[in-house]
Amino acid sequence: MRIRIETDDDTHDCEICGGSYAYGGMVFVDDVLVVDKPASAHCFNGSSYNEGELLVMALKKLGHEVVVDNHLFHVTCHDDDYHGPLDGD
Ligand SMILES: [Zn+2]
């Protein structure tokens, strides 16, 4: 199995909030796209995933959970596939 990660980044400039920066990317497993998280910088609720998070999200999709000190590997930004749908709004 070969896991390939292609990273992406995005910037957003706002007169009020200033600049923000986000990371994202795609994960291919044996050349099949498994995770597609384009970088998305916004004033609020921008999502940003580093390579480690993308890798863990890809492994979860393949049925492999990564646990660190008895806690599910922490992915900072919410992802429906990883964390499940958000409650309410
Ligand atoms: Zn703003």
PDB file of the backbone (N, CA, C, O) and the ligand in Angstrom, with CONECT records:
HET     ZN  A 101       1
ATOM      1  N   MET A   1       0.852  -1.193   0.000  1.00  0.00           N
ATOM      2  CA  MET A   1       0.000   0.000   0.000  1.00  0.00           C
ATOM      3  C   MET A   1       0.885   1.239   0.000  1.00  0.00           C
ATOM      4  O   MET A   1       1.849   1.339   0.760  1.00  0.00           O
ATOM      5  N   ARG A   2       0.537   2.172  -0.863  1.00  0.00           N
ATOM      6  CA  ARG A   2       1.307   3.403  -0.944  1.00  0.00           C
ATOM      7  C   ARG A   2       0.371   4.574  -0.683  1.00  0.00           C
ATOM      8  O   ARG A   2      -0.636   4.749  -1.369  1.00  0.00           O
ATOM      9  N   ILE A   3       0.714   5.359   0.303  1.00  0.00           N
ATOM     10  CA  ILE A   3      -0.104   6.523   0.644  1.00  0.00           C
ATOM     11  C   ILE A   3       0.630   7.771   0.180  1.00  0.00           C
ATOM     12  O   ILE A   3       1.778   8.015   0.554  1.00  0.00           O
ATOM     13  N   ARG A   4      -0.055   8.549  -0.638  1.00  0.00           N
ATOM     14  CA  ARG A   4       0.552   9.754  -1.188  1.00  0.00           C
ATOM     15  C   ARG A   4      -0.271  10.964  -0.762  1.00  0.00           C
ATOM     16  O   ARG A   4      -1.493  10.985  -0.911  1.00  0.00           O
ATOM     17  N   ILE A   5       0.402  11.949  -0.240  1.00  0.00           N
ATOM     18  CA  ILE A   5      -0.288  13.161   0.227  1.00  0.00           C
ATOM     19  C   ILE A   5       0.158  14.334  -0.631  1.00  0.00           C
ATOM     20  O   ILE A   5       1.353  14.556  -0.830  1.00  0.00           O
ATOM     21  N   GLU A   6      -0.814  15.080  -1.134  1.00  0.00           N
ATOM     22  CA  GLU A   6      -0.510  16.316  -1.856  1.00  0.00           C
ATOM     23  C   GLU A   6      -1.074  17.472  -1.050  1.00  0.00           C
ATOM     24  O   GLU A   6      -2.282  17.558  -0.831  1.00  0.00           O
ATOM     25  N   THR A   7      -0.198  18.352  -0.613  1.00  0.00           N
ATOM     26  CA  THR A   7      -0.663  19.431   0.255  1.00  0.00           C
ATOM     27  C   THR A   7      -1.110  20.633  -0.551  1.00  0.00           C
ATOM     28  O   THR A   7      -0.748  20.809  -1.714  1.00  0.00           O
ATOM     29  N   ASP A   8      -1.903  21.447   0.106  1.00  0.00           N
ATOM     30  CA  ASP A   8      -2.518  22.608  -0.500  1.00  0.00           C
ATOM     31  C   ASP A   8      -2.496  23.702   0.571  1.00  0.00           C
ATOM     32  O   ASP A   8      -2.543  23.398   1.763  1.00  0.00           O
ATOM     33  N   ASP A   9      -2.425  24.944   0.165  1.00  0.00           N
ATOM     34  CA  ASP A   9      -2.579  26.003   1.166  1.00  0.00           C
ATOM     35  C   ASP A   9      -3.392  27.143   0.591  1.00  0.00           C
ATOM     36  O   ASP A   9      -3.540  27.289  -0.623  1.00  0.00           O
ATOM     37  N   ASP A  10      -3.903  27.928   1.483  1.00  0.00           N
ATOM     38  CA  ASP A  10      -4.822  28.984   1.082  1.00  0.00           C
ATOM     39  C   ASP A  10      -4.639  30.171   2.025  1.00  0.00           C
ATOM     40  O   ASP A  10      -4.374  30.000   3.214  1.00  0.00           O
ATOM     41  N   THR A  11      -4.782  31.350   1.486  1.00  0.00           N
ATOM     42  CA  THR A  11      -4.726  32.539   2.332  1.00  0.00           C
ATOM     43  C   THR A  11      -5.994  33.356   2.134  1.00  0.00           C
ATOM     44  O   THR A  11      -6.637  33.298   1.086  1.00  0.00           O
ATOM     45  N   HIS A  12      -6.328  34.102   3.145  1.00  0.00           N
ATOM     46  CA  HIS A  12      -7.513  34.946   3.088  1.00  0.00           C
ATOM     47  C   HIS A  12      -7.182  36.257   3.774  1.00  0.00           C
ATOM     48  O   HIS A  12      -6.696  36.266   4.905  1.00  0.00           O
ATOM     49  N   ASP A  13      -7.439  37.352   3.102  1.00  0.00           N
ATOM     50  CA  ASP A  13      -7.178  38.655   3.698  1.00  0.00           C
ATOM     51  C   ASP A  13      -8.481  39.386   3.920  1.00  0.00           C
ATOM     52  O   ASP A  13      -9.347  39.439   3.046  1.00  0.00           O
ATOM     53  N   CYS A  14      -8.602  39.946   5.102  1.00  0.00           N
ATOM     54  CA  CYS A  14      -9.818  40.675   5.443  1.00  0.00           C
ATOM     55  C   CYS A  14      -9.410  41.980   6.104  1.00  0.00           C
ATOM     56  O   CYS A  14      -8.495  41.999   6.927  1.00  0.00           O
ATOM     57  N   GLU A  15     -10.072  43.059   5.756  1.00  0.00           N
ATOM     58  CA  GLU A  15      -9.725  44.359   6.328  1.00  0.00           C
ATOM     59  C   GLU A  15      -9.966  44.390   7.824  1.00  0.00           C
ATOM     60  O   GLU A  15      -9.294  45.121   8.552  1.00  0.00           O
ATOM     61  N   ILE A  16     -10.911  43.609   8.278  1.00  0.00           N
ATOM     62  CA  ILE A  16     -11.267  43.628   9.699  1.00  0.00           C
ATOM     63  C   ILE A  16     -10.451  42.607  10.490  1.00  0.00           C
ATOM     64  O   ILE A  16      -9.870  42.930  11.526  1.00  0.00           O
ATOM     65  N   CYS A  17     -10.415  41.391   9.996  1.00  0.00           N
ATOM     66  CA  CYS A  17      -9.781  40.310  10.756  1.00  0.00           C
ATOM     67  C   CYS A  17      -8.294  40.180  10.462  1.00  0.00           C
ATOM     68  O   CYS A  17      -7.557  39.564  11.232  1.00  0.00           O
ATOM     69  N   GLY A  18      -7.855  40.753   9.357  1.00  0.00           N
ATOM     70  CA  GLY A  18      -6.461  40.547   8.981  1.00  0.00           C
ATOM     71  C   GLY A  18      -6.325  39.311   8.124  1.00  0.00           C
ATOM     72  O   GLY A  18      -7.303  38.817   7.561  1.00  0.00           O
ATOM     73  N   GLY A  19      -5.122  38.822   8.030  1.00  0.00           N
ATOM     74  CA  GLY A  19      -4.883  37.670   7.165  1.00  0.00           C
ATOM     75  C   GLY A  19      -5.005  36.367   7.917  1.00  0.00           C
ATOM     76  O   GLY A  19      -4.702  36.295   9.107  1.00  0.00           O
ATOM     77  N   SER A  20      -5.446  35.345   7.227  1.00  0.00           N
ATOM     78  CA  SER A  20      -5.433  34.012   7.818  1.00  0.00           C
ATOM     79  C   SER A  20      -4.865  33.039   6.790  1.00  0.00           C
ATOM     80  O   SER A  20      -4.827  33.316   5.591  1.00  0.00           O
ATOM     81  N   TYR A  21      -4.435  31.912   7.292  1.00  0.00           N
ATOM     82  CA  TYR A  21      -3.713  30.962   6.478  1.00  0.00           C
ATOM     83  C   TYR A  21      -4.217  29.573   6.817  1.00  0.00           C
ATOM     84  O   TYR A  21      -4.437  29.265   7.988  1.00  0.00           O
ATOM     85  N   ALA A  22      -4.403  28.737   5.818  1.00  0.00           N
ATOM     86  CA  ALA A  22      -4.890  27.388   6.082  1.00  0.00           C
ATOM     87  C   ALA A  22      -4.122  26.371   5.246  1.00  0.00           C
ATOM     88  O   ALA A  22      -3.624  26.667   4.159  1.00  0.00           O
ATOM     89  N   TYR A  23      -4.047  25.175   5.790  1.00  0.00           N
ATOM     90  CA  TYR A  23      -3.434  24.063   5.078  1.00  0.00           C
ATOM     91  C   TYR A  23      -4.498  23.011   4.793  1.00  0.00           C
ATOM     92  O   TYR A  23      -5.501  22.912   5.500  1.00  0.00           O
ATOM     93  N   GLY A  24      -4.265  22.244   3.764  1.00  0.00           N
ATOM     94  CA  GLY A  24      -5.154  21.133   3.462  1.00  0.00           C
ATOM     95  C   GLY A  24      -4.447  20.233   2.477  1.00  0.00           C
ATOM     96  O   GLY A  24      -3.232  20.314   2.296  1.00  0.00           O
ATOM     97  N   GLY A  25      -5.221  19.374   1.842  1.00  0.00           N
ATOM     98  CA  GLY A  25      -4.595  18.526   0.842  1.00  0.00           C
ATOM     99  C   GLY A  25      -5.430  17.322   0.491  1.00  0.00           C
ATOM    100  O   GLY A  25      -6.567  17.165   0.936  1.00  0.00           O
ATOM    101  N   MET A  26      -4.834  16.484  -0.317  1.00  0.00           N
ATOM    102  CA  MET A  26      -5.489  15.255  -0.757  1.00  0.00           C
ATOM    103  C   MET A  26      -4.616  14.077  -0.373  1.00  0.00           C
ATOM    104  O   MET A  26      -3.388  14.164  -0.367  1.00  0.00           O
ATOM    105  N   VAL A  27      -5.280  12.969  -0.052  1.00  0.00           N
ATOM    106  CA  VAL A  27      -4.558  11.749   0.272  1.00  0.00           C
ATOM    107  C   VAL A  27      -4.995  10.663  -0.701  1.00  0.00           C
ATOM    108  O   VAL A  27      -6.185  10.382  -0.847  1.00  0.00           O
ATOM    109  N   PHE A  28      -4.034  10.069  -1.352  1.00  0.00           N
ATOM    110  CA  PHE A  28      -4.288   8.973  -2.283  1.00  0.00           C
ATOM    111  C   PHE A  28      -3.711   7.694  -1.695  1.00  0.00           C
ATOM    112  O   PHE A  28      -2.572   7.665  -1.230  1.00  0.00           O
ATOM    113  N   VAL A  29      -4.513   6.639  -1.724  1.00  0.00           N
ATOM    114  CA  VAL A  29      -4.030   5.333  -1.302  1.00  0.00           C
ATOM    115  C   VAL A  29      -4.006   4.455  -2.544  1.00  0.00           C
ATOM    116  O   VAL A  29      -5.041   4.189  -3.155  1.00  0.00           O
ATOM    117  N   ASP A  30      -2.822   4.014  -2.901  1.00  0.00           N
ATOM    118  CA  ASP A  30      -2.646   3.267  -4.152  1.00  0.00           C
ATOM    119  C   ASP A  30      -3.329   4.012  -5.301  1.00  0.00           C
ATOM    120  O   ASP A  30      -4.036   3.419  -6.116  1.00  0.00           O
ATOM    121  N   ASP A  31      -3.096   5.330  -5.342  1.00  0.00           N
ATOM    122  CA  ASP A  31      -3.605   6.213  -6.394  1.00  0.00           C
ATOM    123  C   ASP A  31      -5.114   6.398  -6.407  1.00  0.00           C
ATOM    124  O   ASP A  31      -5.662   6.932  -7.371  1.00  0.00           O
ATOM    125  N   VAL A  32      -5.790   5.964  -5.354  1.00  0.00           N
ATOM    126  CA  VAL A  32      -7.224   6.229  -5.218  1.00  0.00           C
ATOM    127  C   VAL A  32      -7.396   7.364  -4.214  1.00  0.00           C
ATOM    128  O   VAL A  32      -6.850   7.319  -3.112  1.00  0.00           O
ATOM    129  N   LEU A  33      -8.161   8.385  -4.608  1.00  0.00           N
ATOM    130  CA  LEU A  33      -8.383   9.526  -3.729  1.00  0.00           C
ATOM    131  C   LEU A  33      -9.251   9.117  -2.546  1.00  0.00           C
ATOM    132  O   LEU A  33     -10.389   8.682  -2.722  1.00  0.00           O
ATOM    133  N   VAL A  34      -8.710   9.258  -1.343  1.00  0.00           N
ATOM    134  CA  VAL A  34      -9.425   8.842  -0.133  1.00  0.00           C
ATOM    135  C   VAL A  34      -9.870  10.049   0.681  1.00  0.00           C
ATOM    136  O   VAL A  34     -10.976  10.061   1.219  1.00  0.00           O
ATOM    137  N   VAL A  35      -9.026  11.051   0.773  1.00  0.00           N
ATOM    138  CA  VAL A  35      -9.356  12.258   1.527  1.00  0.00           C
ATOM    139  C   VAL A  35      -9.112  13.456   0.619  1.00  0.00           C
ATOM    140  O   VAL A  35      -8.058  13.578  -0.005  1.00  0.00           O
ATOM    141  N   ASP A  36     -10.107  14.337   0.557  1.00  0.00           N
ATOM    142  CA  ASP A  36      -9.987  15.533  -0.277  1.00  0.00           C
ATOM    143  C   ASP A  36     -10.397  16.730   0.572  1.00  0.00           C
ATOM    144  O   ASP A  36     -11.583  17.017   0.733  1.00  0.00           O
ATOM    145  N   LYS A  37      -9.413  17.410   1.101  1.00  0.00           N
ATOM    146  CA  LYS A  37      -9.675  18.539   1.990  1.00  0.00           C
ATOM    147  C   LYS A  37      -8.893  19.749   1.501  1.00  0.00           C
ATOM    148  O   LYS A  37      -7.793  20.024   1.981  1.00  0.00           O
ATOM    149  N   PRO A  38      -9.471  20.473   0.540  1.00  0.00           N
ATOM    150  CA  PRO A  38      -8.761  21.653   0.059  1.00  0.00           C
ATOM    151  C   PRO A  38      -8.576  22.655   1.191  1.00  0.00           C
ATOM    152  O   PRO A  38      -9.456  22.822   2.035  1.00  0.00           O
ATOM    153  N   ALA A  39      -7.452  23.304   1.201  1.00  0.00           N
ATOM    154  CA  ALA A  39      -7.233  24.337   2.207  1.00  0.00           C
ATOM    155  C   ALA A  39      -8.299  25.406   2.046  1.00  0.00           C
ATOM    156  O   ALA A  39      -8.647  25.785   0.928  1.00  0.00           O
ATOM    157  N   SER A  40      -8.810  25.885   3.156  1.00  0.00           N
ATOM    158  CA  SER A  40      -9.892  26.855   3.105  1.00  0.00           C
ATOM    159  C   SER A  40      -9.715  27.880   4.220  1.00  0.00           C
ATOM    160  O   SER A  40     -10.084  27.635   5.369  1.00  0.00           O
ATOM    161  N   ALA A  41      -9.154  29.017   3.872  1.00  0.00           N
ATOM    162  CA  ALA A  41      -8.945  30.072   4.859  1.00  0.00           C
ATOM    163  C   ALA A  41     -10.130  31.025   4.835  1.00  0.00           C
ATOM    164  O   ALA A  41     -10.531  31.505   3.775  1.00  0.00           O
ATOM    165  N   HIS A  42     -10.686  31.295   6.007  1.00  0.00           N
ATOM    166  CA  HIS A  42     -11.802  32.224   6.128  1.00  0.00           C
ATOM    167  C   HIS A  42     -11.613  33.057   7.378  1.00  0.00           C
ATOM    168  O   HIS A  42     -10.744  32.766   8.199  1.00  0.00           O
ATOM    169  N   CYS A  43     -12.417  34.085   7.523  1.00  0.00           N
ATOM    170  CA  CYS A  43     -12.386  34.891   8.745  1.00  0.00           C
ATOM    171  C   CYS A  43     -12.689  33.997   9.945  1.00  0.00           C
ATOM    172  O   CYS A  43     -11.954  33.992  10.933  1.00  0.00           O
ATOM    173  N   PHE A  44     -13.777  33.245   9.844  1.00  0.00           N
ATOM    174  CA  PHE A  44     -14.168  32.345  10.913  1.00  0.00           C
ATOM    175  C   PHE A  44     -14.371  30.957  10.311  1.00  0.00           C
ATOM    176  O   PHE A  44     -14.703  30.816   9.134  1.00  0.00           O
ATOM    177  N   ASN A  45     -14.170  29.965  11.121  1.00  0.00           N
ATOM    178  CA  ASN A  45     -14.456  28.589  10.712  1.00  0.00           C
ATOM    179  C   ASN A  45     -13.673  28.140   9.488  1.00  0.00           C
ATOM    180  O   ASN A  45     -14.126  27.263   8.753  1.00  0.00           O
ATOM    181  N   GLY A  46     -12.529  28.717   9.264  1.00  0.00           N
ATOM    182  CA  GLY A  46     -11.673  28.172   8.228  1.00  0.00           C
ATOM    183  C   GLY A  46     -11.227  26.795   8.678  1.00  0.00           C
ATOM    184  O   GLY A  46     -11.110  26.533   9.875  1.00  0.00           O
ATOM    185  N   SER A  47     -10.977  25.917   7.721  1.00  0.00           N
ATOM    186  CA  SER A  47     -10.495  24.605   8.120  1.00  0.00           C
ATOM    187  C   SER A  47      -9.075  24.422   7.629  1.00  0.00           C
ATOM    188  O   SER A  47      -8.724  24.826   6.520  1.00  0.00           O
ATOM    189  N   SER A  48      -8.270  23.812   8.469  1.00  0.00           N
ATOM    190  CA  SER A  48      -6.864  23.632   8.163  1.00  0.00           C
ATOM    191  C   SER A  48      -6.419  22.275   8.679  1.00  0.00           C
ATOM    192  O   SER A  48      -6.633  21.943   9.845  1.00  0.00           O
ATOM    193  N   TYR A  49      -5.809  21.504   7.820  1.00  0.00           N
ATOM    194  CA  TYR A  49      -5.352  20.167   8.191  1.00  0.00           C
ATOM    195  C   TYR A  49      -3.908  20.008   7.766  1.00  0.00           C
ATOM    196  O   TYR A  49      -3.560  20.284   6.618  1.00  0.00           O
ATOM    197  N   ASN A  50      -3.064  19.565   8.687  1.00  0.00           N
ATOM    198  CA  ASN A  50      -1.674  19.320   8.312  1.00  0.00           C
ATOM    199  C   ASN A  50      -1.513  17.890   7.786  1.00  0.00           C
ATOM    200  O   ASN A  50      -2.469  17.114   7.768  1.00  0.00           O
ATOM    201  N   GLU A  51      -0.322  17.563   7.371  1.00  0.00           N
ATOM    202  CA  GLU A  51      -0.102  16.247   6.740  1.00  0.00           C
ATOM    203  C   GLU A  51      -0.451  15.108   7.689  1.00  0.00           C
ATOM    204  O   GLU A  51      -1.035  14.104   7.284  1.00  0.00           O
ATOM    205  N   GLY A  52      -0.085  15.278   8.959  1.00  0.00           N
ATOM    206  CA  GLY A  52      -0.359  14.218   9.933  1.00  0.00           C
ATOM    207  C   GLY A  52      -1.845  13.988  10.094  1.00  0.00           C
ATOM    208  O   GLY A  52      -2.301  12.847  10.168  1.00  0.00           O
ATOM    209  N   GLU A  53      -2.604  15.080  10.149  1.00  0.00           N
ATOM    210  CA  GLU A  53      -4.051  14.969  10.295  1.00  0.00           C
ATOM    211  C   GLU A  53      -4.670  14.331   9.047  1.00  0.00           C
ATOM    212  O   GLU A  53      -5.561  13.488   9.145  1.00  0.00           O
ATOM    213  N   LEU A  54      -4.189  14.742   7.890  1.00  0.00           N
ATOM    214  CA  LEU A  54      -4.700  14.154   6.641  1.00  0.00           C
ATOM    215  C   LEU A  54      -4.436  12.657   6.607  1.00  0.00           C
ATOM    216  O   LEU A  54      -5.283  11.874   6.175  1.00  0.00           O
ATOM    217  N   LEU A  55      -3.251  12.269   7.068  1.00  0.00           N
ATOM    218  CA  LEU A  55      -2.891  10.849   7.074  1.00  0.00           C
ATOM    219  C   LEU A  55      -3.796  10.065   8.013  1.00  0.00           C
ATOM    220  O   LEU A  55      -4.280   8.989   7.661  1.00  0.00           O
ATOM    221  N   VAL A  56      -4.021  10.598   9.197  1.00  0.00           N
ATOM    222  CA  VAL A  56      -4.869   9.915  10.172  1.00  0.00           C
ATOM    223  C   VAL A  56      -6.309   9.826   9.658  1.00  0.00           C
ATOM    224  O   VAL A  56      -6.974   8.806   9.840  1.00  0.00           O
ATOM    225  N   MET A  57      -6.790  10.905   9.011  1.00  0.00           N
ATOM    226  CA  MET A  57      -8.146  10.887   8.451  1.00  0.00           C
ATOM    227  C   MET A  57      -8.257   9.839   7.348  1.00  0.00           C
ATOM    228  O   MET A  57      -9.294   9.192   7.207  1.00  0.00           O
ATOM    229  N   ALA A  58      -7.211   9.674   6.582  1.00  0.00           N
ATOM    230  CA  ALA A  58      -7.212   8.664   5.525  1.00  0.00           C
ATOM    231  C   ALA A  58      -7.231   7.265   6.141  1.00  0.00           C
ATOM    232  O   ALA A  58      -7.971   6.394   5.684  1.00  0.00           O
ATOM    233  N   LEU A  59      -6.428   7.054   7.165  1.00  0.00           N
ATOM    234  CA  LEU A  59      -6.389   5.742   7.821  1.00  0.00           C
ATOM    235  C   LEU A  59      -7.749   5.400   8.414  1.00  0.00           C
ATOM    236  O   LEU A  59      -8.194   4.256   8.330  1.00  0.00           O
ATOM    237  N   LYS A  60      -8.412   6.388   9.014  1.00  0.00           N
ATOM    238  CA  LYS A  60      -9.737   6.155   9.594  1.00  0.00           C
ATOM    239  C   LYS A  60     -10.709   5.703   8.512  1.00  0.00           C
ATOM    240  O   LYS A  60     -11.506   4.791   8.736  1.00  0.00           O
ATOM    241  N   LYS A  61     -10.650   6.332   7.341  1.00  0.00           N
ATOM    242  CA  LYS A  61     -11.539   5.945   6.244  1.00  0.00           C
ATOM    243  C   LYS A  61     -11.281   4.520   5.804  1.00  0.00           C
ATOM    244  O   LYS A  61     -12.178   3.837   5.310  1.00  0.00           O
ATOM    245  N   LEU A  62     -10.035   4.072   5.991  1.00  0.00           N
ATOM    246  CA  LEU A  62      -9.688   2.703   5.617  1.00  0.00           C
ATOM    247  C   LEU A  62      -9.978   1.727   6.755  1.00  0.00           C
ATOM    248  O   LEU A  62      -9.755   0.523   6.624  1.00  0.00           O
ATOM    249  N   GLY A  63     -10.477   2.258   7.873  1.00  0.00           N
ATOM    250  CA  GLY A  63     -10.853   1.398   8.988  1.00  0.00           C
ATOM    251  C   GLY A  63      -9.790   1.242  10.050  1.00  0.00           C
ATOM    252  O   GLY A  63      -9.863   0.329  10.872  1.00  0.00           O
ATOM    253  N   HIS A  64      -8.796   2.125  10.046  1.00  0.00           N
ATOM    254  CA  HIS A  64      -7.738   2.058  11.050  1.00  0.00           C
ATOM    255  C   HIS A  64      -7.809   3.293  11.936  1.00  0.00           C
ATOM    256  O   HIS A  64      -7.581   4.410  11.472  1.00  0.00           O
ATOM    257  N   GLU A  65      -8.124   3.092  13.206  1.00  0.00           N
ATOM    258  CA  GLU A  65      -8.161   4.220  14.123  1.00  0.00           C
ATOM    259  C   GLU A  65      -6.791   4.432  14.731  1.00  0.00           C
ATOM    260  O   GLU A  65      -6.095   3.476  15.075  1.00  0.00           O
ATOM    261  N   VAL A  66      -6.409   5.698  14.861  1.00  0.00           N
ATOM    262  CA  VAL A  66      -5.140   6.032  15.500  1.00  0.00           C
ATOM    263  C   VAL A  66      -5.453   6.623  16.866  1.00  0.00           C
ATOM    264  O   VAL A  66      -6.184   7.606  16.980  1.00  0.00           O
ATOM    265  N   VAL A  67      -4.880   6.000  17.913  1.00  0.00           N
ATOM    266  CA  VAL A  67      -5.149   6.427  19.283  1.00  0.00           C
ATOM    267  C   VAL A  67      -3.845   6.895  19.909  1.00  0.00           C
ATOM    268  O   VAL A  67      -2.818   6.223  19.818  1.00  0.00           O
ATOM    269  N   VAL A  68      -3.903   8.055  20.544  1.00  0.00           N
ATOM    270  CA  VAL A  68      -2.735   8.607  21.231  1.00  0.00           C
ATOM    271  C   VAL A  68      -3.072   8.731  22.705  1.00  0.00           C
ATOM    272  O   VAL A  68      -4.003   9.449  23.070  1.00  0.00           O
ATOM    273  N   ASP A  69      -2.326   8.038  23.558  1.00  0.00           N
ATOM    274  CA  ASP A  69      -2.582   8.084  25.001  1.00  0.00           C
ATOM    275  C   ASP A  69      -4.062   7.865  25.316  1.00  0.00           C
ATOM    276  O   ASP A  69      -4.654   8.599  26.107  1.00  0.00           O
ATOM    277  N   ASN A  70      -4.648   6.845  24.685  1.00  0.00           N
ATOM    278  CA  ASN A  70      -6.038   6.460  24.912  1.00  0.00           C
ATOM    279  C   ASN A  70      -7.071   7.454  24.399  1.00  0.00           C
ATOM    280  O   ASN A  70      -8.257   7.320  24.701  1.00  0.00           O
ATOM    281  N   HIS A  71      -6.642   8.443  23.634  1.00  0.00           N
ATOM    282  CA  HIS A  71      -7.600   9.361  23.010  1.00  0.00           C
ATOM    283  C   HIS A  71      -7.448   9.258  21.503  1.00  0.00           C
ATOM    284  O   HIS A  71      -6.348   9.107  20.971  1.00  0.00           O
ATOM    285  N   LEU A  72      -8.594   9.345  20.832  1.00  0.00           N
ATOM    286  CA  LEU A  72      -8.562   9.362  19.378  1.00  0.00           C
ATOM    287  C   LEU A  72      -7.647  10.500  18.929  1.00  0.00           C
ATOM    288  O   LEU A  72      -7.737  11.619  19.436  1.00  0.00           O
ATOM    289  N   PHE A  73      -6.781  10.208  17.986  1.00  0.00           N
ATOM    290  CA  PHE A  73      -5.843  11.210  17.474  1.00  0.00           C
ATOM    291  C   PHE A  73      -6.581  12.528  17.247  1.00  0.00           C
ATOM    292  O   PHE A  73      -7.641  12.563  16.622  1.00  0.00           O
ATOM    293  N   HIS A  74      -6.013  13.588  17.757  1.00  0.00           N
ATOM    294  CA  HIS A  74      -6.711  14.877  17.710  1.00  0.00           C
ATOM    295  C   HIS A  74      -6.534  15.557  16.360  1.00  0.00           C
ATOM    296  O   HIS A  74      -5.428  15.941  15.978  1.00  0.00           O
ATOM    297  N   VAL A  75      -7.653  15.699  15.644  1.00  0.00           N
ATOM    298  CA  VAL A  75      -7.666  16.498  14.427  1.00  0.00           C
ATOM    299  C   VAL A  75      -8.325  17.822  14.795  1.00  0.00           C
ATOM    300  O   VAL A  75      -9.485  17.856  15.204  1.00  0.00           O
ATOM    301  N   THR A  76      -7.583  18.901  14.646  1.00  0.00           N
ATOM    302  CA  THR A  76      -7.988  20.196  15.202  1.00  0.00           C
ATOM    303  C   THR A  76      -9.304  20.691  14.634  1.00  0.00           C
ATOM    304  O   THR A  76     -10.187  21.100  15.387  1.00  0.00           O
ATOM    305  N   CYS A  77      -9.448  20.661  13.315  1.00  0.00           N
ATOM    306  CA  CYS A  77     -10.656  21.187  12.694  1.00  0.00           C
ATOM    307  C   CYS A  77     -11.658  20.073  12.483  1.00  0.00           C
ATOM    308  O   CYS A  77     -11.295  18.927  12.221  1.00  0.00           O
ATOM    309  N   HIS A  78     -12.928  20.431  12.602  1.00  0.00           N
ATOM    310  CA  HIS A  78     -13.965  19.416  12.472  1.00  0.00           C
ATOM    311  C   HIS A  78     -14.010  18.834  11.064  1.00  0.00           C
ATOM    312  O   HIS A  78     -13.889  19.551  10.070  1.00  0.00           O
ATOM    313  N   ASP A  79     -14.184  17.530  11.004  1.00  0.00           N
ATOM    314  CA  ASP A  79     -14.384  16.843   9.733  1.00  0.00           C
ATOM    315  C   ASP A  79     -15.492  15.813   9.917  1.00  0.00           C
ATOM    316  O   ASP A  79     -15.387  14.942  10.780  1.00  0.00           O
ATOM    317  N   ASP A  80     -16.545  15.903   9.120  1.00  0.00           N
ATOM    318  CA  ASP A  80     -17.685  15.002   9.281  1.00  0.00           C
ATOM    319  C   ASP A  80     -17.275  13.546   9.194  1.00  0.00           C
ATOM    320  O   ASP A  80     -17.781  12.710   9.943  1.00  0.00           O
ATOM    321  N   ASP A  81     -16.369  13.238   8.294  1.00  0.00           N
ATOM    322  CA  ASP A  81     -15.958  11.846   8.122  1.00  0.00           C
ATOM    323  C   ASP A  81     -15.165  11.339   9.334  1.00  0.00           C
ATOM    324  O   ASP A  81     -15.228  10.163   9.692  1.00  0.00           O
ATOM    325  N   TYR A  82     -14.437  12.237   9.937  1.00  0.00           N
ATOM    326  CA  TYR A  82     -13.579  11.808  11.058  1.00  0.00           C
ATOM    327  C   TYR A  82     -14.318  11.859  12.385  1.00  0.00           C
ATOM    328  O   TYR A  82     -14.293  10.902  13.158  1.00  0.00           O
ATOM    329  N   HIS A  83     -14.975  12.981  12.643  1.00  0.00           N
ATOM    330  CA  HIS A  83     -15.612  13.191  13.949  1.00  0.00           C
ATOM    331  C   HIS A  83     -17.081  12.811  13.952  1.00  0.00           C
ATOM    332  O   HIS A  83     -17.680  12.675  15.019  1.00  0.00           O
ATOM    333  N   GLY A  84     -17.672  12.636  12.777  1.00  0.00           N
ATOM    334  CA  GLY A  84     -19.107  12.456  12.694  1.00  0.00           C
ATOM    335  C   GLY A  84     -19.758  13.806  12.547  1.00  0.00           C
ATOM    336  O   GLY A  84     -19.119  14.830  12.792  1.00  0.00           O
ATOM    337  N   PRO A  85     -21.047  13.836  12.144  1.00  0.00           N
ATOM    338  CA  PRO A  85     -21.728  15.116  11.919  1.00  0.00           C
ATOM    339  C   PRO A  85     -21.793  15.938  13.216  1.00  0.00           C
ATOM    340  O   PRO A  85     -21.899  15.388  14.312  1.00  0.00           O
ATOM    341  N   LEU A  86     -21.728  17.240  13.064  1.00  0.00           N
ATOM    342  CA  LEU A  86     -21.873  18.123  14.207  1.00  0.00           C
ATOM    343  C   LEU A  86     -23.300  18.063  14.729  1.00  0.00           C
ATOM    344  O   LEU A  86     -24.245  17.901  13.957  1.00  0.00           O
ATOM    345  N   ASP A  87     -23.452  18.195  16.046  1.00  0.00           N
ATOM    346  CA  ASP A  87     -24.798  18.273  16.622  1.00  0.00           C
ATOM    347  C   ASP A  87     -25.386  19.627  16.295  1.00  0.00           C
ATOM    348  O   ASP A  87     -24.708  20.650  16.389  1.00  0.00           O
ATOM    349  N   GLY A  88     -26.656  19.629  15.910  1.00  0.00           N
ATOM    350  CA  GLY A  88     -27.353  20.883  15.671  1.00  0.00           C
ATOM    351  C   GLY A  88     -26.689  21.697  14.582  1.00  0.00           C
ATOM    352  O   GLY A  88     -26.303  21.172  13.538  1.00  0.00           O
ATOM    353  N   ASP A  89     -26.566  22.953  14.835  1.00  0.00           N
ATOM    354  CA  ASP A  89     -26.016  23.842  13.828  1.00  0.00           C
ATOM    355  C   ASP A  89     -24.580  24.188  14.145  1.00  0.00           C
ATOM    356  O   ASP A  89     -23.946  24.934  13.400  1.00  0.00           O
TER     357      ASP A  89
HETATM  358 ZN    ZN A 101     -12.964  39.065   8.340  1.00  0.00          ZN2+
END
